[in-house]
């Protein structure tokens, strides 16, 4: 009997420990948001369950540790407090993109040995890139659209699991290091101050991956042998070369001005399209600047923790089409499910659109689905609602 009671005690102890919350991780995150308060409030507090209630947080299956933090576009403004996020040892995915985070890359992130996915794009980080050698499990790194300077670290070549690297739109300089990573599928180093020749190991990527730098793909220079017979070039040939060179320079200048004007014109235009099914790549549909005009606007009582990139990356299923557009069921990476309605033929200005959205968003009734967020650009207008799985109104009314 004694052995039986002891066995029951051990089983109960194991169950209790298996369901226990990661208390230390919880303390670290509460300290983080206390020191770097977001503009859009989170539903985080000491009394609620971090694994089942906190937005933007994912725990391991046994709820013993936090493995993912996804807080894009919540309005963090300032530097990441030291000794906060870095204490979450089991962290595998970190997404703080589309905020206003400043300062150098946190030095204490070297403690995050299990980090596999790092999304810090569209912030205001400064200084050099970190030494990547400590993160052996990294598979996705996106540090684009910041203010990083200095050279690209050679330590990137040690990331044998790396599949996606985006360092575009920074102020990186120097030559591109030799990086031979067979698993690397996506690369973007565009719009920096890089120079030299693209390494052979990276020449399999499209030219757009290196655009906006002073780099060449391969070696284009040729050496012409000198001889006594051809040492002097005739004056007519020299004149011809000068004329042709001047014409080429003029044509290049015209093309450069045209591209510059086109880029300026399209800078704030959202060109993505929600498609039926499949995955939507945010890097093809989100403007490179992604300023305040290119962000989702959430109403105050909304606790969602995602941004436009998350929405476009989600899998989409058509729910229905109507006079004013099509409605989609969008399932995000963290399993959050929302309804996105893509409005069509709504020819209104930004101010009028926002006024109408504020009126709709202020409607509160138990039989009316609340508007949670909206997006406006010249070419795209989206509205976001909660998803209800009970079926359509038509089916309920007609007993289908």
Helices and strands as residue ranges (DSSP letters): H 2-18, H 23-35, E 57-59, E 66-70, E 77-79, G 85-87, E 93-95, E 100-104, G 107-111, E 117-119, E 124-128, G 132-134, E 140-142, E 147-150, G 154-158, E 164-166, E 171-175, E 186-188, E 193-198, G 200-202, G 207-210, E 214-217, H 235-266, H 282-285, G 292-294, E 297-298, H 308-313, E 315-322, E 325-331, E 337-343, H 350-361, E 371-376, E 381-386, H 393-398
